[in-house]
Amino acid sequence: MDTHEDNLTDVRTIKAAEFKAKCLKLMDEVADSGVEIVITKNGHPVSRLVPYHKEAPSMFGRDRDRIRILGDIISPLEVDWDEERELALIQGKDLDKPSIVPNRIRSKD
């Protein structure tokens, strides 16, 4: 059985005859160590024994039992929207102070 480093991951290679004799033991080793084994026939890779990883649950439908839709969520809202005010808020402008201060008119005495 050979061990070599491939793409920063340890990979073991083993001949098919040796794998056949030690199959169950090798399955336990792969499960415990997480290191895959490449099985070869006549020096050519034919199969891989890799550890099983459960797939992460899908995000789609994850909250289907927790979220309830009330009313119509498709139709447009009848709300006036002041996009200039919202942009000013996003930009962090103080809406209480005027953004443009007029020049003071000087009186001629």
C-alpha positions in Angstrom: 0.0 0.0 0.0 1.4 3.4 -1.0 0.7 6.8 0.5 1.3 10.0 -1.4 0.2 13.6 -1.1 -2.2 14.8 -3.8 -3.5 18.4 -3.7 -2.8 18.8 0.0 -4.8 15.7 0.8 -3.4 12.3 1.8 -4.4 9.6 -0.6 -3.6 5.9 -0.2 -3.4 3.5 -3.0 -3.9 -0.2 -2.7 -4.0 -3.2 -5.1 -7.5 -4.7 -5.8 -6.4 -8.1 -4.4 -5.2 -6.5 -1.1 -8.4 -4.4 -0.9 -10.5 -7.6 -1.4 -8.8 -9.3 1.5 -9.0 -6.2 3.9 -12.2 -4.5 2.7 -14.1 -4.2 6.0 -11.0 -3.1 7.9 -10.2 -0.5 5.2 -13.8 0.9 5.3 -13.5 1.5 9.0 -10.1 3.2 8.6 -11.4 5.5 5.9 -14.4 6.4 8.1 -12.2 7.1 11.1 -9.3 8.9 9.3 -11.2 10.6 6.5 -8.4 9.7 4.1 -9.5 8.2 0.8 -8.1 5.0 -0.7 -7.6 4.6 -4.5 -7.9 1.0 -5.6 -5.8 -0.1 -8.5 -5.8 -3.0 -11.0 -2.5 -3.7 -12.9 -1.2 -0.3 -11.6 -4.1 1.7 -13.0 -6.7 3.4 -10.7 -10.1 1.8 -11.0 -12.0 2.9 -7.9 -12.0 5.2 -4.9 -13.1 4.5 -1.3 -14.0 7.8 0.3 -15.6 8.7 3.6 -19.3 9.4 3.6 -20.4 12.9 4.4 -24.0 13.8 5.0 -25.2 16.5 2.7 -26.2 19.8 4.3 -30.0 20.3 4.3 -31.3 22.4 1.5 -32.1 26.0 2.3 -35.2 25.8 0.0 -38.3 25.1 2.1 -36.3 25.2 5.3 -38.8 27.5 7.1 -42.0 26.1 5.6 -43.4 25.1 8.9 -42.3 28.3 10.7 -43.5 31.1 8.4 -47.1 31.9 7.6 -48.1 34.2 4.8 -51.0 36.5 5.7 -52.7 38.4 2.9 -51.7 39.2 -0.6 -47.9 39.3 -1.1 -48.0 39.6 -4.9 -50.0 42.8 -5.5 -48.2 46.2 -5.3 -48.6 48.2 -2.2 -50.5 51.5 -2.2 -47.8 53.4 -0.4 -46.2 56.7 -1.3 -42.5 56.4 -1.5 -40.1 59.3 -1.1 -37.0 58.0 -2.8 -35.1 61.2 -2.3 -35.7 61.0 1.5 -34.7 57.4 1.6 -31.5 58.0 -0.4 -30.6 60.8 2.0 -31.2 58.5 5.0 -29.0 55.8 3.3 -26.2 58.4 2.7 -26.4 59.4 6.4 -27.5 63.0 5.8 -29.2 64.8 8.6 -32.7 65.5 7.4 -33.4 68.1 10.1 -30.7 70.4 8.7 -31.0 71.9 5.3 -28.4 70.5 2.9 -28.0 73.9 1.1 -27.5 76.9 3.3 -28.5 80.1 1.4 -26.1 83.0 1.4 -27.1 85.7 3.9 -28.3 88.8 2.3 -26.3 91.7 3.6 -28.2 94.9 4.1 -26.6 98.1 3.0 -26.6 100.7 5.8 
